[in-house]
Amino acid sequence: MRRRPLLGPLGVRLASAFLTVALAAIAVFAALTMLSARHEVSGLTDRQRGDDLAATAIAAGDAYQRAGGWADADLAGAAAVAARGQATLTVVDADGQVVAAPTDALASMMMQMHGLAAVDTPRGDPVSAAVIVDGQVVGAVMLRFPTEAIEAERHVRDALARTAIIGVLIAAGVALVVALYVSLRVTRPITALTTAAGDLAAGRRDTRVDTDGPGELRTLAEAFNEMADHLDREDRLRRNLVADVAHELRTPLAILQGSTEALLDGVDQPTPDILVSLNDEVTRLRRLVGDLETLAAAEAASLRHRLDRVDLADVAASAADLLRPLADDRGTTLTVDAAPAAVIGDADRLHQIAVNLIANAVKFTPAGGAITISTRTNGATASLEVVDNGPGIPEQDLPHVFERFWRGANGIRASGSGIGLAVVAELVAVHQGTVTAGNVSAGGARLTVTLPAAPAE
C-alpha cells in the first residue's frame, strides 16, 4: 500500500500561503525597524553634536565678553566643552580669520585618553555655529569630530541590522512550523472526508469520520456522519419498502389471480360478492400506486397545484364524512370541531392531507376509541389538528414519523406501506406550511398541520 504523503497539494499550497504571508509581514516589520532605528541613532547623534556645538559657542562668547575681545580670551572652557563631545575646536573672528585652535592640557588629555583623531564630519566640512555677544556676531566656533565616533554610529546601525536579520530568521522558522501545523490540522480532516466520501460512494455505508477537527471542519465532519446515517437509514427503508410493497401487492394480486382463474375455469360465477371483492382489491392496488406517485411528484417539486381560497373547516368536514364509514366499522367515533380557517392552496391536495391524517388515526386507534378533528386560525396562521386516544407514538419514533416508508414500533399492528404521513409532509411543504407530531398527556397522538392564513377578504 502506497504511503500517503505528509502534505497533499492542498496542504502544500496552504503552507506556502501561510509562510509567504508571514515572511512578508516579518520582512516589512524588520525593514521598518531598521529604518526607524537608523533614523533614531543618526538623529540622536546629530542632536548631541548640535548641543555640544551650541554649548561651545556659548562658552566662547562668554570668554570673548570677559576679555573684551578675542586677543586675551581664555578659550580653555570652550575647548573643554568641545572635548567633552570628543571634538576639537577652532575659533574664527567675524572676518573669518582663525583666532585660536586651542590645544590646552584638558582638551589634549581628553583626546589622548580616548585615542581619537580629528576628522571632518561626513559632509566634508566641520560643523560651525556663530558666536553672538550682545546681539552682534563676533565670530564662530567650528568643531571636528573623530573618525571613531562615526564608526561607532555605524557599528550601532550594523548591530541593529544583524539583530533584525536574526529576528527575521527566527520568526521565519517559527512561521514555517506554524504553517506546517495549521496545514496538517486543516488538510487531514479534509483528506479523511474525501476518502470517506469515496468509500460511501462505493457502497460502504458504515463509513464514518472522526469529529475532532477544528471549528467548521468539525461541523462538516458531523454533517457528513449525519448524512451517512441518513443514507444508511434510507437504504434500510428502501429494502423494507421492497418487502412492504411486495407484501401489500401479494395479497390483492393473489386474490385477483385466484378469483379470475376460478371465473375463467367456470368454478365460480361472477356474482356481485365476487365482483365487489375484486373491486376492493383493485382499489387497494390503485391507492398504493397513487400514494407512491403523489410522493414522487411532491418530492420532485413538480406537483402542480391550484391556488384558491380554501376553508380548512370545510376540508376537515369533507374528509371526516369520507372516512366515517371506515371509523364506524372499527367502532371509532369521529368528532369535527371546526372553526373557520381560510388558507390559500389546492383544495384537492388539502383534502388529501386531511384524509391521510384521519386515516392514519383510524388505523392506530383501537375499537371504541375517539378521534377529534379541529381547525383554528391564530393570527397569521391556520391549523388543522387530528387527535386520537390510541396508544400514541413511541418517543423514539417521533423524529421519524414523516419519513418515507417509516412504520415504527406500532407499524406491525397495522397494514400499510408507511408513506401516508410522508405524503402529508411533502404536500404541506408545497403549501409553505409545517406538520408536527406529538402525544397528548391523556394518551394518544396529536398531528398538527400549520399553514399561512389567507388574507382577509
C-alpha positions as CSV (number, residue, x, y, z in Angstrom):
1,M,0.0,0.0,0.0
2,R,1.4,3.3,-1.0
3,R,2.1,5.7,1.8
4,R,0.1,8.9,1.8
5,P,2.3,12.0,1.7
6,L,2.5,14.1,4.8
7,L,1.1,17.1,2.9
8,G,-1.0,16.8,-0.2
9,P,-1.3,19.5,-2.9
10,L,-3.8,21.5,-0.8
11,G,-1.6,21.2,2.3
12,V,1.5,22.4,0.3
13,R,-0.5,25.4,-1.1
14,L,-1.8,26.3,2.4
15,A,1.6,26.0,4.0
16,S,3.1,28.1,1.2
17,A,0.4,30.7,1.5
18,F,0.8,31.0,5.3
19,L,4.6,31.1,5.1
20,T,4.5,33.7,2.3
21,V,2.2,36.0,4.3
22,A,4.2,35.5,7.5
23,L,7.5,36.2,5.8
24,A,6.1,39.3,4.0
25,A,4.8,40.7,7.3
26,I,8.1,39.9,9.1
27,A,10.2,41.4,6.3
28,V,8.1,44.6,6.3
29,F,8.4,44.8,10.1
30,A,12.2,44.2,10.0
31,A,12.7,46.9,7.3
32,L,10.6,49.4,9.2
33,T,12.5,48.6,12.4
34,M,15.9,49.0,10.7
35,L,14.9,52.3,9.0
36,S,13.4,53.7,12.2
37,A,16.5,52.6,14.3
38,R,18.9,54.1,11.8
39,H,17.0,57.3,11.8
40,E,16.8,57.4,15.6
41,V,20.6,56.7,16.0
42,S,21.5,59.3,13.4
43,G,19.1,61.8,14.9
44,L,20.4,61.2,18.4
45,T,24.0,61.7,17.2
46,D,23.1,64.9,15.4
47,R,21.2,66.3,18.3
48,Q,24.1,65.5,20.7
49,R,26.6,67.2,18.4
50,G,24.3,70.2,17.9
51,D,24.0,70.5,21.7
52,D,27.8,70.3,22.0
53,L,28.2,72.9,19.3
54,A,25.7,75.3,20.9
55,A,27.4,74.9,24.3
56,T,30.8,75.5,22.8
57,A,29.6,78.7,21.1
58,I,28.1,80.0,24.4
59,A,31.3,79.2,26.3
60,A,33.4,81.0,23.6
61,G,31.0,84.0,23.7
62,D,31.4,84.2,27.5
63,A,35.2,84.2,27.1
64,Y,35.0,86.9,24.4
65,Q,32.8,89.0,26.6
66,R,35.0,88.7,29.7
67,A,38.2,89.6,27.8
68,G,36.6,92.3,25.7
69,G,37.8,90.7,22.5
70,W,39.5,87.6,21.0
71,A,43.0,88.7,21.8
72,D,43.0,87.9,25.5
73,A,40.1,85.5,25.5
74,D,40.6,82.3,27.5
75,L,39.1,79.6,25.3
76,A,40.1,76.7,27.6
77,G,36.5,76.3,28.8
78,A,35.2,76.2,25.2
79,A,37.8,73.7,24.3
80,A,36.8,71.6,27.3
81,V,33.2,71.6,26.3
82,A,34.2,70.5,22.7
83,A,36.4,67.8,24.1
84,R,33.5,66.5,26.2
85,G,31.9,65.6,22.9
86,Q,35.2,64.2,21.6
87,A,35.7,67.1,19.2
88,T,38.5,69.6,18.6
89,L,37.8,73.4,18.5
90,T,38.7,76.1,16.0
91,V,37.6,79.7,16.7
92,V,37.4,82.4,13.9
93,D,36.6,86.1,14.2
94,A,33.9,88.0,12.4
95,D,36.1,88.3,9.3
96,G,36.7,84.5,9.2
97,Q,40.3,84.7,10.4
98,V,41.4,81.9,12.8
99,V,41.6,83.3,16.3
100,A,42.7,80.1,18.0
101,A,42.7,76.4,17.8
102,P,43.3,75.7,21.5
103,T,45.0,72.5,22.5
104,D,45.2,73.2,26.2
105,A,46.0,70.5,28.6
106,L,42.4,69.5,29.3
107,A,41.5,69.1,25.7
108,S,44.6,67.3,24.8
109,M,44.3,65.0,27.8
110,M,40.7,64.0,26.9
111,M,41.6,63.4,23.2
112,Q,44.6,61.3,24.2
113,M,42.6,59.4,26.8
114,H,40.2,58.3,24.1
115,G,42.9,57.8,21.4
116,L,40.9,59.9,19.0
117,A,42.0,61.5,15.7
118,A,40.2,64.6,14.5
119,V,38.4,64.4,11.2
120,D,35.7,66.3,9.3
121,T,32.1,65.3,9.5
122,P,30.7,63.2,6.7
123,R,29.5,66.4,5.0
124,G,33.2,67.3,4.3
125,D,33.3,70.5,6.5
126,P,33.5,70.9,10.2
127,V,30.2,71.9,11.9
128,S,30.1,75.6,12.9
129,A,28.0,77.9,15.0
130,A,28.1,81.7,15.3
131,V,29.3,83.4,18.5
132,I,26.9,86.2,19.4
133,V,27.7,88.8,22.1
134,D,25.1,91.5,22.8
135,G,23.3,90.7,19.7
136,Q,26.4,91.0,17.5
137,V,28.1,88.2,15.6
138,V,31.7,88.4,16.8
139,G,32.9,85.1,15.3
140,A,32.2,81.5,15.0
141,V,33.3,78.1,16.5
142,M,34.0,75.0,14.4
143,L,34.1,71.5,15.7
144,R,35.7,68.5,14.2
145,F,34.5,65.1,15.4
146,P,36.7,62.0,15.4
147,T,36.5,59.1,12.9
148,E,35.9,56.6,15.7
149,A,32.7,58.4,16.7
150,I,31.4,58.0,13.2
151,E,32.5,54.4,13.2
152,A,30.7,53.8,16.5
153,E,27.5,55.1,15.0
154,R,28.0,52.7,12.0
155,H,28.6,49.8,14.4
156,V,25.4,50.5,16.2
157,R,23.4,50.5,13.0
158,D,25.1,47.3,11.8
159,A,24.3,45.7,15.2
160,L,20.7,46.7,14.8
161,A,20.7,45.3,11.3
162,R,22.2,42.0,12.4
163,T,19.6,41.7,15.2
164,A,16.8,42.4,12.8
165,I,18.1,39.7,10.4
166,I,18.5,37.2,13.2
167,G,14.9,38.0,14.3
168,V,13.7,37.5,10.7
169,L,15.3,34.1,10.5
170,I,13.9,33.0,13.9
171,A,10.5,34.3,13.0
172,A,10.6,32.6,9.6
173,G,11.4,29.3,11.3
174,V,8.5,29.7,13.7
175,A,6.3,30.7,10.8
176,L,7.3,27.6,8.9
177,V,6.5,25.3,11.9
178,V,3.1,27.1,12.4
179,A,2.3,26.9,8.7
180,L,3.0,23.2,8.6
181,Y,1.0,22.6,11.8
182,V,-2.0,24.6,10.5
183,S,-1.9,22.9,7.1
184,L,-1.8,19.5,8.6
185,R,-4.6,20.4,11.0
186,V,-6.8,21.7,8.2
187,T,-5.9,19.2,5.4
188,R,-6.0,15.9,7.4
189,P,-9.8,16.2,8.2
190,I,-10.4,17.2,4.6
191,T,-8.4,14.3,3.3
192,A,-10.3,12.0,5.7
193,L,-13.6,13.4,4.4
194,T,-12.6,12.9,0.8
195,T,-11.6,9.3,1.5
196,A,-14.8,8.6,3.4
197,A,-16.9,10.1,0.7
198,G,-15.3,7.8,-1.8
199,D,-15.9,4.8,0.4
200,L,-19.5,5.9,0.9
201,A,-20.0,6.3,-2.8
202,A,-18.5,2.8,-3.3
203,G,-21.3,1.4,-1.1
204,R,-19.6,1.1,2.3
205,R,-22.5,2.6,4.3
206,D,-20.7,2.1,7.6
207,T,-18.1,4.7,6.8
208,R,-17.7,7.4,9.3
209,V,-15.1,10.1,10.1
210,D,-13.6,11.5,13.3
211,T,-15.1,14.7,14.5
212,D,-12.1,16.1,16.3
213,G,-11.2,18.7,13.6
214,P,-11.1,22.5,14.3
215,G,-14.2,24.7,14.1
216,E,-16.1,24.4,10.8
217,L,-14.3,21.2,9.9
218,R,-15.7,19.5,12.9
219,T,-19.2,20.7,11.9
220,L,-18.6,19.4,8.4
221,A,-17.5,16.0,9.8
222,E,-20.6,15.9,12.0
223,A,-22.8,16.8,9.0
224,F,-21.0,14.1,6.9
225,N,-21.7,11.5,9.6
226,E,-25.3,12.6,9.9
227,M,-25.6,12.3,6.1
228,A,-24.1,8.8,6.2
229,D,-26.5,7.8,8.9
230,H,-29.4,9.2,6.9
231,L,-28.2,7.3,3.8
232,D,-27.8,4.1,5.8
233,R,-31.3,4.5,7.1
234,E,-32.6,5.3,3.6
235,D,-31.1,2.1,2.4
236,R,-32.8,0.1,5.1
237,L,-36.0,1.9,4.4
238,R,-35.8,1.1,0.7
239,R,-35.1,-2.5,1.5
240,N,-38.1,-2.5,3.8
241,L,-40.1,-0.8,1.1
242,V,-39.5,-3.6,-1.3
243,A,-40.6,-6.1,1.3
244,D,-43.6,-4.0,2.3
245,V,-44.7,-3.3,-1.3
246,A,-44.3,-6.9,-2.2
247,H,-46.4,-7.8,0.9
248,E,-49.0,-5.2,0.0
249,L,-49.2,-6.4,-3.6
250,R,-49.0,-10.1,-2.9
251,T,-52.4,-10.4,-1.2
252,P,-54.6,-8.4,-3.6
253,L,-52.8,-9.9,-6.6
254,A,-53.3,-13.4,-5.2
255,I,-56.9,-12.7,-4.6
256,L,-57.3,-11.3,-8.1
257,Q,-55.5,-14.2,-9.7
258,G,-57.4,-16.8,-7.8
259,S,-60.8,-15.2,-8.4
260,T,-60.2,-14.6,-12.1
261,E,-58.9,-18.1,-12.6
262,A,-62.0,-19.5,-10.8
263,L,-64.2,-17.4,-13.1
264,L,-62.3,-18.5,-16.2
265,D,-62.5,-22.2,-15.2
266,G,-66.2,-21.9,-14.5
267,V,-65.7,-22.9,-10.9
268,D,-67.3,-19.6,-9.7
269,Q,-69.9,-17.4,-11.3
270,P,-69.5,-13.6,-11.5
271,T,-71.7,-12.9,-8.5
272,P,-72.0,-9.4,-7.0
273,D,-70.0,-10.5,-3.9
274,I,-67.1,-11.8,-6.0
275,L,-67.1,-8.6,-8.2
276,V,-67.1,-6.4,-5.0
277,S,-64.2,-8.4,-3.7
278,L,-62.3,-8.0,-6.9
279,N,-63.1,-4.2,-6.9
280,D,-61.8,-3.8,-3.4
281,E,-58.5,-5.4,-4.2
282,V,-58.1,-3.3,-7.3
283,T,-58.9,-0.2,-5.1
284,R,-56.1,-1.2,-2.7
285,L,-53.7,-1.5,-5.5
286,R,-54.7,1.8,-7.0
287,R,-54.4,3.6,-3.6
288,L,-50.9,2.2,-3.1
289,V,-49.8,3.2,-6.6
290,G,-51.4,6.6,-6.1
291,D,-49.6,7.3,-2.9
292,L,-46.3,6.4,-4.4
293,E,-47.0,8.6,-7.4
294,T,-48.0,11.5,-5.2
295,L,-45.0,11.1,-3.0
296,A,-42.6,11.0,-6.0
297,A,-44.3,14.1,-7.6
298,A,-44.2,16.1,-4.4
299,E,-40.5,15.2,-3.7
300,A,-39.5,16.2,-7.2
301,A,-41.2,19.6,-6.7
302,S,-43.2,19.0,-9.9
303,L,-46.5,18.8,-8.2
304,R,-48.9,21.2,-9.8
305,H,-51.5,22.6,-7.5
306,R,-54.2,25.3,-7.7
307,L,-54.1,28.4,-5.6
308,D,-57.6,29.1,-4.3
309,R,-59.1,30.4,-1.1
310,V,-60.0,27.2,0.9
311,D,-61.5,26.9,4.3
312,L,-59.8,24.1,6.4
313,A,-63.1,23.7,8.2
314,D,-64.8,22.5,5.0
315,V,-61.8,20.3,4.2
316,A,-61.9,18.7,7.6
317,A,-65.7,18.1,7.5
318,S,-65.5,16.6,4.0
319,A,-62.6,14.2,4.9
320,A,-64.4,13.1,8.1
321,D,-67.5,12.3,6.1
322,L,-65.5,10.3,3.7
323,L,-63.8,8.2,6.4
324,R,-66.8,8.0,8.8
325,P,-68.0,4.6,7.4
326,L,-64.5,3.1,8.0
327,A,-64.4,4.5,11.5
328,D,-67.9,3.2,12.2
329,D,-66.8,-0.3,11.1
330,R,-64.0,-0.1,13.7
331,G,-66.2,1.3,16.4
332,T,-64.3,4.6,16.4
333,T,-66.1,7.9,16.9
334,L,-65.2,10.8,14.7
335,T,-65.8,14.3,16.0
336,V,-65.3,17.5,14.0
337,D,-64.7,20.7,15.9
338,A,-64.0,23.1,13.0
339,A,-63.8,26.9,13.2
340,P,-63.3,28.9,10.1
341,A,-59.6,28.8,9.0
342,A,-59.1,30.1,5.5
343,V,-55.9,29.4,3.6
344,I,-54.6,29.8,0.0
345,G,-54.0,26.4,-1.6
346,D,-55.2,23.5,-3.6
347,A,-58.4,22.1,-2.3
348,D,-57.8,18.6,-3.6
349,R,-54.3,18.4,-2.0
350,L,-55.5,19.8,1.3
351,H,-58.3,17.3,1.2
352,Q,-55.7,14.6,0.7
353,I,-53.7,15.9,3.7
354,A,-56.8,15.7,5.9
355,V,-57.8,12.2,4.6
356,N,-54.3,10.8,5.2
357,L,-54.2,12.2,8.8
358,I,-57.6,10.9,9.7
359,A,-57.0,7.5,8.1
360,N,-53.7,7.2,10.0
361,A,-55.6,8.0,13.2
362,V,-58.3,5.5,12.4
363,K,-55.7,2.8,11.6
364,F,-54.0,3.1,15.0
365,T,-57.0,3.9,17.3
366,P,-58.4,0.7,18.9
367,A,-62.0,-0.2,18.7
368,G,-64.2,2.0,20.8
369,G,-61.7,4.9,20.6
370,A,-62.4,8.5,19.6
371,I,-60.8,10.9,17.1
372,T,-61.2,14.7,17.1
373,I,-60.6,16.8,14.1
374,S,-60.3,20.6,14.7
375,T,-59.4,23.7,12.7
376,R,-58.4,27.1,14.1
377,T,-57.0,30.4,13.0
378,N,-54.3,32.0,15.1
379,G,-53.1,35.4,13.7
380,A,-51.2,34.8,10.6
381,T,-51.5,31.0,10.6
382,A,-54.3,28.5,10.3
383,S,-54.1,24.9,11.7
384,L,-55.7,21.5,11.1
385,E,-55.3,19.1,14.1
386,V,-56.1,15.4,14.4
387,V,-56.1,14.0,18.0
388,D,-56.8,10.3,18.9
389,N,-56.9,8.4,22.1
390,G,-54.9,5.4,20.8
391,P,-51.5,4.1,22.0
392,G,-49.7,7.3,20.9
393,I,-46.3,7.5,19.2
394,P,-43.2,6.0,20.9
395,E,-40.7,8.7,21.8
396,Q,-38.0,7.1,19.7
397,D,-40.3,7.2,16.6
398,L,-41.4,10.8,16.9
399,P,-38.5,12.2,14.9
400,H,-39.2,9.8,12.0
401,V,-43.0,9.6,11.6
402,F,-42.9,11.8,8.5
403,E,-40.0,9.9,6.8
404,R,-40.7,7.8,3.7
405,F,-41.7,4.2,4.4
406,W,-41.2,4.6,8.2
407,R,-43.6,2.4,10.1
408,G,-42.2,2.5,13.6
409,A,-42.8,0.2,16.5
410,N,-46.6,0.3,16.1
411,G,-46.4,-0.4,12.4
412,I,-46.6,-4.2,12.8
413,R,-50.1,-3.8,14.2
414,A,-51.5,-2.1,11.2
415,S,-51.3,-2.6,7.4
416,G,-49.8,0.0,5.1
417,S,-46.7,1.0,3.3
418,G,-45.7,3.7,5.7
419,I,-45.9,6.5,3.1
420,G,-49.2,8.2,4.1
421,L,-47.6,10.7,6.5
422,A,-44.6,11.2,4.2
423,V,-47.1,12.3,1.5
424,V,-48.7,14.7,4.1
425,A,-45.3,16.2,4.9
426,E,-44.5,16.8,1.2
427,L,-47.9,18.3,0.4
428,V,-47.7,20.6,3.5
429,A,-44.2,21.7,2.4
430,V,-45.7,22.5,-1.1
431,H,-48.1,24.8,0.7
432,Q,-45.3,26.5,2.7
433,G,-46.5,25.0,5.9
434,T,-45.3,22.7,8.7
435,V,-46.6,19.5,10.2
436,T,-45.7,18.2,13.7
437,A,-46.4,15.0,15.7
438,G,-46.7,14.6,19.4
439,N,-48.5,12.9,22.2
440,V,-51.3,14.1,24.5
441,S,-50.9,13.7,28.2
442,A,-54.1,11.7,28.5
443,G,-52.9,9.2,25.9
444,G,-53.0,9.2,22.1
445,A,-51.3,11.1,19.3
446,R,-51.7,14.6,18.0
447,L,-50.8,15.6,14.4
448,T,-50.9,19.3,13.6
449,V,-50.7,21.0,10.2
450,T,-49.9,24.7,10.3
451,L,-50.3,26.8,7.1
452,P,-50.2,30.5,6.3
453,A,-53.6,32.0,6.8
454,A,-55.3,33.7,3.9
455,P,-55.6,37.4,4.0
456,A,-58.9,38.9,4.9
457,E,-61.3,39.3,2.0
